[in-house]
Amino acid sequence: VPQSLDYPGSVRLLGPVCAAVHSHLLSLAKEQFETRYTPWLQWTAFPELFPEILDALESLQSPAVSLSLMKLTACLERALGDVFFLNGKECPFLLRDLLASQELARVFGQSVMDVLKVFVGSPRGLNLRNVLWHGFASPQEIPPKYCSMMVLLTAGLGQRLQSHLQQTQLTLVHRPFRALPNLEDLAVFPDVTSEGLSVLEEVMKKSTFVLKIMLPYWEDALMKFKSHRFADCAVLLLPQLEMGLRRVFAALNRCPQRLLTAESTALYTTFDEILAEHLDDGRLNQLPVFLGEPTMEFLWDFLNHQEGPRVRDHLSHGEINFPEFPKEAANQLLAFSTVLLLRFIDEDLLSVLKERAVVQSLVRPAQGYSARFHPVSQLKKQVLSCEKSIGLWPLLSLPEEAEEAARAGHSEVDACNSVVTEIMSELCHHLPEGLRAAGDVGSLPVESIKLLSPVLYLILLLIALELVNIHVVRGKTTYEYQQYLKFLKSILQYTENLVVYTSQQRNKWSEAITLTRTALVKVRTFSAKKQMLIHSARKSTKSRKEFLW
C-alpha cells in the first residue's frame, strides 16, 4: 500500500459518495437493478448473490447487511483471484496482498485498487472484510451504505474487466469450487432436530458466551438453518464462535488488550492464536486447559488442520459454492455450538437441561471426541489402510515364469529376507507383551509378493512403534533430531523409488530388490545405533524406574 494513501481522509471523502450510492440502489426496482447491473456482475461467477443483497438492504433485519457483506467480500476475493490468473501464476492467499498486486492494477487501474483497499484491504481503512469475518462488528455497527458501495464497486470492476478482456482477447476462467473434504469423519453429532434447535434457542439467550448485542446473529443463524440456507447459517455462526472464544481467551490469560478490534496499530487475536498451545510471550494458553482436550480437538479438526474441512477458511475466501454448502457441516457446527454454550450457563439451568435426552445425545459424543485430522490421527488411519491392503497381496497370482523363478531361489532376495527377519525380531521386542505373538515374523506372509510384502510390513511396524512414542522426540538434541529426520527421509525416498521401479511402465523388479536391500541395511544400522524413538522411550522408562526406586 503506498504510504501516500490517506486512509482516514479517504474514508471521510467516500462517506457522502456511499450515501448517494445507497439512495440510488434503494430507488431501483429489482427488475431495474438486474437490467442495469447484472451484465457487469457475471464475472463474479455468483451473480444471483446481488439481488439477495438488494433485498437485505431493503429489509429491517439488522444481521442481513453484515451477512451480505461477508458473502460479497468472499465472492469478490475469489473472483479477483480468477482475474489475477490472467497475468499471474501464484495467487496471494490474503486479500490485502491480492489487492496490492500489480497483476490486478494492470487490469483495473491503480486508483480503483486504492479505493478497494480503503474498504476491504487494510486495517488502516474500513477493513470491512476482517472486522466482520473475525466477529468484531455487532449487527448495527456496519452502515448499509458501505454494502451498497461494495455492490456498485463490484459492478464497476466488471465493466473495466470486460473492456480489458476485449482489448487483450483473453478469456476469464473461473477456478472450480472446492467440496468440503472428509465430512463423514466429522459426523460425530446426531442430526439437529427441532427439539435441539429449541434448546439452542433457549441456551443462547442465557449463556454468558453470547453478548446480548450479538444475539441477533445467533437468532438469524437458526432461522437460516430452518430455511435450509446452510452456508448462511455457518457464515453467521463462525465469526460469533471466534468472538466468544476470544473473550474467554482474554479473560483466562488475563490479557484484556487482546479483545482489540482489527486496529491499524496492533495485531488482533484470531482463531490461530486462540487455539495455540502457548501465547506470544511463551506462557501456556489457559483456554485449552479450561475447555478440555475433546473441545479443542474438535475446533482444530473443524477449523485448522490441513486435512480437515477448514470451514471458516474456505467460506471466507470464497472457495465454496454457497448454495451447495452441505447441511452436515452446518449441523455439526450448530450441535457443537450448543454444547459449548452449555459450558457458560447457570449451574441450576444446566442440571435441568442435562436431564433431557436431546442434550445428552449432544454432550456424550462431545465428551468422547478425539482428533480425526491431526497428522498423528491421519497417519494411524494410513497405516491401518496399508496393512489391510498388503494383507490381500497373497491372494494375487503371479505369472508362471515368476513362480518358477521364485522356487529356484534368488540370493539377493534370500539376503533381504534374512535382514527382514533380524530387524523384525528386534522391533517385536518393543511391542506390548500381548501383541508379540501377533507381531512374530513367522506369522508374516514371507512367501507373498515375495519379498516386498514382509518389507512393507516391517516399515509399517516401524512407523506404528515410532508413532506410539512420538512424544519422545522432544528429548532429542538438535543433532539427534536432524539425524532422525535424515533416516525417515531415506525410508520415504526408498518407498517413492519403489513405486517407480515396480510400476507397469518401468517394471524393474531386480533393481527394486537391490534398492530394498540397501534400505534394509540402513534400517538395521540405524536401529543398531539405538537412535529410534522406541529406544529413547525405553531409556526414558528405565531412567524413571531407577529414579523411583
C-alpha positions as CSV (number, residue, x, y, z in Angstrom):
1,V,0.0,0.0,0.0
2,P,1.6,3.3,-1.0
3,Q,2.4,5.5,2.0
4,S,0.8,8.4,0.3
5,L,-2.7,6.9,0.5
6,D,-4.6,8.8,3.2
7,Y,-6.9,6.2,4.7
8,P,-8.8,8.4,7.2
9,G,-9.2,11.2,4.7
10,S,-10.3,8.7,2.0
11,V,-13.0,7.3,4.4
12,R,-14.3,10.8,5.1
13,L,-14.4,11.7,1.4
14,L,-16.1,8.5,0.4
15,G,-18.8,8.7,3.1
16,P,-21.1,11.1,1.1
17,V,-20.5,9.0,-2.1
18,C,-21.5,5.8,-0.3
19,A,-24.7,7.5,1.0
20,A,-25.6,8.7,-2.5
21,V,-25.0,5.2,-4.0
22,H,-27.1,3.7,-1.2
23,S,-30.0,6.0,-2.0
24,H,-29.6,5.2,-5.7
25,L,-29.8,1.4,-5.2
26,L,-32.8,1.7,-2.9
27,S,-34.6,3.7,-5.5
28,L,-34.3,0.9,-8.1
29,A,-36.9,-1.8,-8.6
30,K,-35.4,-5.3,-8.7
31,E,-36.0,-5.5,-12.4
32,Q,-34.2,-2.2,-13.0
33,F,-31.3,-3.3,-10.9
34,E,-31.0,-6.6,-12.8
35,T,-31.3,-4.9,-16.2
36,R,-28.7,-2.3,-15.4
37,Y,-26.1,-4.1,-13.3
38,T,-26.4,-7.9,-13.8
39,P,-24.2,-7.9,-17.0
40,W,-21.4,-6.3,-15.0
41,L,-21.7,-8.9,-12.2
42,Q,-21.4,-12.1,-14.2
43,W,-17.6,-12.0,-13.7
44,T,-18.1,-12.9,-10.1
45,A,-19.5,-16.3,-11.0
46,F,-22.2,-15.7,-8.4
47,P,-24.5,-13.0,-9.9
48,E,-27.5,-14.4,-8.1
49,L,-26.0,-13.1,-4.8
50,F,-26.7,-9.5,-5.7
51,P,-30.5,-9.5,-5.8
52,E,-30.3,-11.1,-2.4
53,I,-28.1,-8.2,-1.2
54,L,-30.6,-5.7,-2.6
55,D,-33.3,-7.5,-0.5
56,A,-31.1,-7.3,2.5
57,L,-30.5,-3.6,2.1
58,E,-34.3,-3.0,2.0
59,S,-35.0,-5.2,5.0
60,L,-35.1,-4.1,8.6
61,Q,-33.2,-7.2,9.9
62,S,-30.0,-6.0,11.4
63,P,-27.8,-9.0,10.6
64,A,-28.7,-9.0,6.9
65,V,-26.2,-6.3,5.9
66,S,-23.4,-8.0,7.8
67,L,-24.2,-11.3,6.2
68,S,-24.4,-9.7,2.8
69,L,-21.0,-8.1,3.2
70,M,-19.3,-11.2,4.4
71,K,-20.7,-13.2,1.4
72,L,-19.8,-10.4,-1.0
73,T,-16.2,-10.0,0.2
74,A,-15.7,-13.8,-0.1
75,C,-17.2,-13.8,-3.6
76,L,-15.2,-10.8,-4.6
77,E,-11.9,-12.2,-3.3
78,R,-12.5,-15.4,-5.3
79,A,-13.3,-13.5,-8.5
80,L,-10.3,-11.2,-8.1
81,G,-8.2,-14.3,-7.8
82,D,-9.5,-15.6,-11.1
83,V,-8.6,-12.2,-12.7
84,F,-5.1,-12.4,-11.2
85,F,-4.5,-15.6,-13.2
86,L,-4.9,-13.6,-16.4
87,N,-1.4,-12.2,-15.8
88,G,0.0,-14.1,-12.8
89,K,0.8,-17.6,-11.7
90,E,0.7,-17.8,-7.9
91,C,-2.4,-16.1,-6.4
92,P,-1.7,-14.5,-3.0
93,F,-3.6,-16.2,-0.1
94,L,-4.5,-12.9,1.7
95,L,-6.9,-10.4,0.2
96,R,-4.7,-7.5,1.2
97,D,-1.8,-8.9,-0.8
98,L,-4.1,-9.7,-3.7
99,L,-5.3,-6.1,-3.8
100,A,-1.7,-4.8,-3.7
101,S,-0.7,-6.9,-6.7
102,Q,0.4,-5.4,-10.0
103,E,-1.5,-8.1,-11.8
104,L,-4.8,-6.6,-10.7
105,A,-3.6,-3.0,-11.1
106,R,-2.9,-3.7,-14.8
107,V,-6.5,-4.8,-15.3
108,F,-8.4,-2.4,-13.2
109,G,-6.1,0.6,-12.7
110,Q,-4.2,1.6,-9.5
111,S,-6.8,4.2,-8.4
112,V,-9.6,1.6,-8.4
113,M,-7.4,-0.8,-6.4
114,D,-6.7,2.0,-3.9
115,V,-10.5,2.5,-3.4
116,L,-10.9,-1.2,-2.7
117,K,-8.0,-1.1,-0.2
118,V,-9.8,1.6,1.7
119,F,-12.9,-0.6,2.0
120,V,-11.5,-4.1,2.5
121,G,-7.7,-4.2,2.0
122,S,-6.1,-2.6,5.0
123,P,-6.5,-2.2,8.8
124,R,-5.9,1.5,8.3
125,G,-9.1,1.7,6.2
126,L,-12.6,0.5,7.0
127,N,-11.3,-3.1,6.8
128,L,-14.9,-4.4,6.4
129,R,-13.9,-7.9,5.5
130,N,-11.8,-8.6,8.6
131,V,-13.9,-6.7,11.0
132,L,-16.9,-8.9,10.0
133,W,-15.3,-12.3,9.4
134,H,-13.4,-12.2,12.7
135,G,-16.6,-11.3,14.7
136,F,-15.8,-7.7,15.8
137,A,-18.8,-5.9,14.4
138,S,-22.2,-6.0,16.0
139,P,-25.3,-6.2,13.7
140,Q,-25.9,-2.4,13.9
141,E,-22.3,-1.2,13.5
142,I,-21.9,-1.5,9.8
143,P,-23.8,1.2,7.9
144,P,-25.7,-0.3,4.9
145,K,-24.3,2.4,2.7
146,Y,-20.9,0.6,2.7
147,C,-22.6,-2.6,1.5
148,S,-24.3,-0.6,-1.3
149,M,-20.9,0.9,-2.3
150,M,-19.3,-2.5,-2.5
151,V,-22.1,-3.7,-4.8
152,L,-21.5,-0.8,-7.1
153,L,-17.7,-1.2,-7.0
154,T,-18.1,-4.8,-7.9
155,A,-20.2,-3.8,-10.9
156,G,-17.6,-1.2,-11.9
157,L,-14.9,-3.8,-11.7
158,G,-16.9,-6.0,-14.1
159,Q,-17.2,-3.1,-16.5
160,R,-13.5,-2.5,-16.5
161,L,-12.7,-6.2,-16.8
162,Q,-14.9,-6.6,-19.8
163,S,-13.1,-3.7,-21.5
164,H,-9.7,-5.3,-20.6
165,L,-10.8,-8.7,-22.0
166,Q,-11.9,-7.2,-25.3
167,Q,-8.6,-5.3,-25.7
168,T,-6.4,-8.3,-24.8
169,Q,-8.6,-11.0,-26.4
170,L,-8.1,-13.0,-23.2
171,T,-10.8,-15.2,-21.5
172,L,-11.6,-15.2,-17.8
173,V,-11.5,-18.7,-16.5
174,H,-13.2,-19.4,-13.1
175,R,-11.5,-21.9,-10.8
176,P,-13.8,-24.8,-9.7
177,F,-15.3,-24.5,-6.3
178,R,-14.0,-26.8,-3.5
179,A,-16.0,-29.5,-1.9
180,L,-15.6,-29.8,1.8
181,P,-13.4,-32.9,2.4
182,N,-13.8,-35.7,4.9
183,L,-17.1,-34.5,6.3
184,E,-18.1,-38.1,7.2
185,D,-15.2,-38.3,9.6
186,L,-16.6,-35.2,11.4
187,A,-20.2,-36.5,11.7
188,V,-19.9,-37.1,15.5
189,F,-23.2,-35.4,16.5
190,P,-26.6,-36.6,15.6
191,D,-28.8,-34.6,13.3
192,V,-30.1,-31.4,14.9
193,T,-33.8,-31.8,15.5
194,S,-36.4,-29.1,16.1
195,E,-36.1,-30.0,19.8
196,G,-32.3,-29.5,19.6
197,L,-32.9,-26.1,17.9
198,S,-35.3,-25.1,20.7
199,V,-32.6,-26.0,23.3
200,L,-30.0,-23.9,21.5
201,E,-32.5,-21.0,21.2
202,E,-33.1,-21.1,25.0
203,V,-29.4,-21.5,25.9
204,M,-28.1,-18.8,23.6
205,K,-30.3,-16.2,25.4
206,K,-28.9,-17.2,28.8
207,S,-25.3,-18.2,28.1
208,T,-22.6,-15.6,29.0
209,F,-20.7,-16.8,26.0
210,V,-23.1,-14.7,23.8
211,L,-23.1,-11.0,24.2
212,K,-26.6,-9.5,24.1
213,I,-25.6,-7.1,21.3
214,M,-24.5,-10.2,19.2
215,L,-27.6,-12.2,19.9
216,P,-29.3,-11.3,16.6
217,Y,-26.6,-13.1,14.7
218,W,-27.3,-16.3,16.6
219,E,-31.1,-15.9,16.1
220,D,-30.6,-15.4,12.4
221,A,-28.3,-18.4,12.1
222,L,-31.1,-20.6,13.5
223,M,-33.6,-19.1,11.1
224,K,-31.2,-19.7,8.2
225,F,-30.8,-23.4,9.2
226,K,-34.5,-23.9,9.5
227,S,-34.9,-22.4,6.0
228,H,-32.2,-24.7,4.6
229,R,-29.7,-21.9,3.9
230,F,-26.9,-23.8,5.5
231,A,-24.0,-21.6,4.2
232,D,-25.7,-18.5,5.6
233,C,-26.0,-20.3,9.0
234,A,-22.3,-21.2,9.0
235,V,-21.2,-17.7,7.9
236,L,-23.2,-16.1,10.7
237,L,-22.0,-18.6,13.4
238,L,-18.3,-18.9,12.7
239,P,-17.4,-15.2,13.5
240,Q,-19.5,-15.4,16.7
241,L,-17.7,-18.5,17.8
242,E,-14.4,-16.7,17.3
243,M,-15.6,-13.6,19.1
244,G,-16.9,-15.6,22.1
245,L,-13.7,-17.7,22.3
246,R,-11.6,-14.5,22.0
247,R,-13.4,-13.1,25.1
248,V,-12.8,-16.3,27.1
249,F,-9.2,-16.4,25.9
250,A,-8.6,-12.8,27.0
251,A,-10.2,-13.4,30.4
252,L,-8.4,-16.7,31.2
253,N,-5.0,-15.4,30.1
254,R,-5.5,-12.0,31.8
255,C,-4.8,-10.0,28.6
256,P,-7.9,-7.8,28.1
257,Q,-6.0,-5.9,25.4
258,R,-6.4,-8.9,23.1
259,L,-10.1,-8.0,22.8
260,L,-9.0,-5.2,20.5
261,T,-10.8,-5.0,17.2
262,A,-8.8,-5.0,13.9
263,E,-6.8,-1.9,14.9
264,S,-4.2,-0.5,12.4
265,T,-1.5,-0.4,15.1
266,A,-1.9,-3.8,16.8
267,L,-2.4,-7.4,15.8
268,Y,-5.8,-8.7,16.7
269,T,-6.4,-12.1,18.1
270,T,-7.7,-14.7,15.7
271,F,-8.5,-18.5,15.9
272,D,-4.8,-19.3,15.2
273,E,-3.8,-17.6,18.5
274,I,-6.9,-18.6,20.4
275,L,-6.3,-22.3,19.7
276,A,-2.5,-22.3,20.1
277,E,-0.7,-24.1,22.9
278,H,1.3,-21.0,24.0
279,L,0.9,-17.3,24.0
280,D,3.2,-14.9,22.1
281,D,5.2,-14.3,25.4
282,G,5.7,-18.1,25.9
283,R,3.2,-18.5,28.6
284,L,0.8,-21.5,28.5
285,N,-2.5,-20.7,26.9
286,Q,-5.1,-21.3,29.5
287,L,-8.0,-21.8,27.1
288,P,-7.2,-25.4,26.1
289,V,-6.9,-26.2,29.9
290,F,-10.3,-24.7,30.5
291,L,-12.1,-26.2,27.5
292,G,-10.5,-29.6,27.7
293,E,-8.9,-31.8,25.0
294,P,-12.1,-33.0,23.3
295,T,-13.4,-29.5,22.6
296,M,-10.0,-28.3,21.5
297,E,-9.6,-31.2,19.1
298,F,-13.0,-30.6,17.5
299,L,-12.1,-26.9,17.0
300,W,-8.8,-27.9,15.4
301,D,-10.4,-30.5,13.3
302,F,-13.2,-28.3,12.1
303,L,-11.2,-25.1,11.5
304,N,-7.4,-25.6,11.3
305,H,-6.0,-29.0,10.4
306,Q,-4.9,-29.1,6.8
307,E,-6.6,-32.4,6.1
308,G,-9.9,-31.3,7.7
309,P,-12.7,-29.3,6.2
310,R,-11.3,-25.9,7.4
311,V,-14.8,-24.5,7.0
312,R,-14.1,-20.9,8.0
313,D,-11.1,-20.6,5.7
314,H,-12.9,-22.0,2.6
315,L,-16.0,-20.0,3.2
316,S,-14.3,-16.6,3.9
317,H,-12.1,-16.9,0.8
318,G,-15.0,-17.7,-1.4
319,E,-13.8,-21.2,-2.3
320,I,-17.1,-22.9,-1.6
321,N,-20.3,-22.6,-3.7
322,F,-22.7,-21.1,-1.1
323,P,-25.9,-22.8,-2.4
324,E,-24.1,-26.2,-2.3
325,F,-22.8,-25.9,1.3
326,P,-23.6,-29.2,2.9
327,K,-26.2,-29.5,5.6
328,E,-24.0,-31.9,7.5
329,A,-21.4,-29.2,8.1
330,A,-24.0,-26.7,9.5
331,N,-25.5,-29.5,11.6
332,Q,-22.1,-30.3,13.3
333,L,-21.5,-26.6,13.8
334,L,-24.9,-26.0,15.5
335,A,-24.5,-29.1,17.7
336,F,-21.0,-28.2,18.8
337,S,-22.2,-24.6,19.5
338,T,-25.0,-25.9,21.7
339,V,-22.5,-28.0,23.8
340,L,-20.1,-25.1,24.0
341,L,-22.8,-22.6,25.2
342,L,-23.9,-25.1,27.9
343,R,-20.4,-24.5,29.5
344,F,-21.4,-20.9,30.1
345,I,-24.8,-21.1,31.8
346,D,-26.1,-21.2,35.3
347,E,-25.5,-24.5,37.1
348,D,-29.2,-24.9,38.0
349,L,-30.3,-24.5,34.4
350,L,-27.5,-26.8,33.3
351,S,-28.6,-29.6,35.6
352,V,-32.2,-29.3,34.3
353,L,-31.1,-29.3,30.7
354,K,-28.8,-32.3,31.2
355,E,-31.8,-34.4,32.0
356,R,-33.2,-34.0,28.5
357,A,-32.4,-36.8,26.1
358,V,-31.6,-34.4,23.3
359,V,-28.9,-32.7,25.4
360,Q,-27.4,-36.0,26.4
361,S,-27.2,-37.0,22.8
362,L,-25.0,-34.0,22.1
363,V,-22.9,-33.9,25.2
364,R,-22.0,-37.6,25.1
365,P,-20.2,-37.5,21.7
366,A,-18.6,-34.1,22.6
367,Q,-17.0,-35.5,25.7
368,G,-15.6,-38.5,23.9
369,Y,-14.3,-36.7,20.8
370,S,-10.8,-37.4,19.6
371,A,-8.9,-35.8,16.8
372,R,-9.7,-37.1,13.2
373,F,-7.4,-34.7,11.2
374,H,-4.4,-34.3,13.4
375,P,-1.3,-35.6,11.4
376,V,-1.0,-38.4,14.0
377,S,-4.6,-39.5,13.5
378,Q,-4.2,-39.3,9.7
379,L,-1.0,-41.5,9.9
380,K,-2.7,-44.1,12.1
381,K,-5.5,-44.3,9.5
382,Q,-3.0,-44.7,6.7
383,V,-1.0,-47.4,8.5
384,L,-4.2,-49.4,9.0
385,S,-5.2,-49.0,5.4
386,C,-1.8,-50.1,4.1
387,E,-1.8,-53.1,6.4
388,K,-5.2,-54.1,5.1
389,S,-4.0,-53.7,1.5
390,I,-0.8,-55.6,2.0
391,G,-2.8,-58.4,3.7
392,L,-4.6,-59.0,0.4
393,W,-1.4,-59.5,-1.6
394,P,-1.0,-63.3,-1.1
395,L,-4.4,-63.6,-2.9
396,L,-2.8,-62.3,-6.1
397,S,-1.4,-64.8,-8.6
398,L,2.0,-64.5,-10.2
399,P,2.9,-65.3,-13.8
400,E,4.1,-68.9,-14.2
401,E,7.7,-67.9,-15.1
402,A,7.8,-65.7,-11.9
403,E,6.6,-68.7,-9.8
404,E,9.4,-70.9,-11.2
405,A,12.0,-68.2,-10.6
406,A,10.8,-67.8,-7.0
407,R,11.1,-71.6,-6.5
408,A,14.6,-71.6,-7.9
409,G,15.7,-69.0,-5.3
410,H,17.4,-65.6,-5.6
411,S,20.5,-64.9,-3.5
412,E,19.7,-61.2,-3.0
413,V,16.1,-61.9,-2.1
414,D,17.3,-64.5,0.5
415,A,19.8,-62.0,1.9
416,C,17.0,-59.4,2.2
417,N,14.7,-61.9,3.9
418,S,17.4,-62.6,6.4
419,V,17.8,-58.9,7.2
420,V,14.0,-58.6,7.4
421,T,13.9,-61.4,10.0
422,E,16.7,-59.8,12.0
423,I,15.1,-56.4,12.1
424,M,11.6,-57.7,12.7
425,S,12.8,-59.7,15.7
426,E,14.4,-56.6,17.2
427,L,11.2,-54.5,16.6
428,C,9.0,-57.1,18.1
429,H,10.8,-56.7,21.4
430,H,9.3,-53.2,21.6
431,L,5.7,-54.5,21.2
432,P,3.5,-54.9,24.3
433,E,3.8,-58.5,25.5
434,G,0.2,-59.4,24.5
435,L,1.0,-58.4,20.9
436,R,4.4,-60.0,20.4
437,A,3.0,-63.3,19.2
438,A,0.8,-61.4,16.6
439,G,3.9,-59.5,15.5
440,D,6.1,-62.5,15.3
441,V,8.0,-62.6,12.0
442,G,6.9,-66.2,11.5
443,S,3.3,-65.1,11.0
444,L,4.2,-62.7,8.2
445,P,3.4,-63.8,4.6
446,V,7.1,-64.0,3.6
447,E,6.1,-66.1,0.6
448,S,3.8,-63.5,-0.8
449,I,4.9,-61.0,-3.3
450,K,7.6,-62.3,-2.5
451,L,9.9,-60.0,-0.7
452,L,8.1,-56.7,-0.7
453,S,5.2,-57.8,1.4
454,P,7.3,-58.6,4.5
455,V,9.5,-55.5,3.9
456,L,6.4,-53.2,3.8
457,Y,5.0,-54.9,6.9
458,L,8.3,-54.2,8.5
459,I,8.1,-50.5,7.6
460,L,4.5,-50.3,8.8
461,L,5.5,-51.8,12.2
462,L,8.4,-49.4,12.4
463,I,6.1,-46.4,11.7
464,A,3.5,-47.7,14.2
465,L,6.1,-48.1,17.0
466,E,7.6,-44.8,16.3
467,L,4.2,-43.1,16.3
468,V,3.3,-44.5,19.7
469,N,6.5,-42.9,21.1
470,I,6.3,-39.7,19.1
471,H,6.3,-37.6,22.3
472,V,9.9,-38.7,23.0
473,V,11.2,-36.7,20.0
474,R,11.3,-33.6,22.3
475,G,14.1,-35.1,24.2
476,K,16.5,-35.4,21.3
477,T,19.3,-32.9,20.8
478,T,19.3,-30.8,17.6
479,Y,21.9,-33.1,16.1
480,E,20.0,-36.3,17.0
481,Y,16.8,-34.7,15.7
482,Q,18.5,-33.9,12.3
483,Q,19.9,-37.5,12.1
484,Y,16.5,-38.9,12.9
485,L,14.8,-36.8,10.2
486,K,17.5,-37.9,7.7
487,F,16.7,-41.5,8.5
488,L,13.0,-41.0,8.0
489,K,13.6,-39.2,4.7
490,S,15.7,-42.1,3.5
491,I,12.8,-44.5,4.2
492,L,10.5,-42.1,2.4
493,Q,12.9,-42.0,-0.6
494,Y,13.0,-45.8,-0.7
495,T,9.2,-46.1,-0.9
496,E,8.9,-43.4,-3.5
497,N,11.6,-45.1,-5.7
498,L,9.9,-48.5,-5.1
499,V,6.7,-47.1,-6.6
500,V,8.6,-46.0,-9.7
501,Y,10.5,-49.3,-10.1
502,T,7.5,-51.6,-9.6
503,S,5.2,-49.5,-11.9
504,Q,3.8,-51.1,-15.1
505,Q,5.8,-48.5,-17.1
506,R,9.2,-49.4,-15.5
507,N,8.8,-53.0,-14.2
508,K,12.3,-53.1,-12.8
509,W,12.0,-55.7,-10.2
510,S,15.7,-56.7,-10.0
511,E,16.5,-53.0,-9.3
512,A,13.7,-52.9,-6.7
513,I,15.3,-55.8,-4.8
514,T,18.7,-54.1,-4.8
515,L,17.0,-50.9,-3.6
516,T,15.3,-52.9,-0.9
517,R,18.5,-54.5,0.4
518,T,20.1,-51.0,0.6
519,A,17.2,-49.6,2.6
520,L,17.1,-52.6,4.9
521,V,20.8,-52.2,5.7
522,K,20.1,-48.5,6.6
523,V,17.3,-49.5,8.9
524,R,19.4,-52.2,10.6
525,T,22.3,-49.8,11.0
526,F,20.2,-47.0,12.5
527,S,18.4,-49.5,14.8
528,A,21.8,-50.8,16.0
529,K,22.8,-47.3,17.0
530,K,19.7,-47.2,19.3
531,Q,18.6,-43.8,17.8
532,M,15.0,-44.5,17.1
533,L,12.2,-43.2,19.3
534,I,11.4,-46.7,20.6
535,H,15.0,-46.9,22.0
536,S,14.7,-43.4,23.6
537,A,11.4,-44.3,25.1
538,R,12.8,-47.4,26.7
539,K,15.8,-45.4,28.1
540,S,13.3,-42.8,29.5
541,T,11.2,-45.5,31.1
542,K,14.3,-47.2,32.6
543,S,15.6,-43.9,34.0
544,R,12.2,-43.2,35.6
545,K,12.1,-46.6,37.2
546,E,15.6,-46.2,38.5
547,F,14.8,-42.7,39.9
548,L,11.6,-44.0,41.6
549,W,13.5,-47.0,43.0
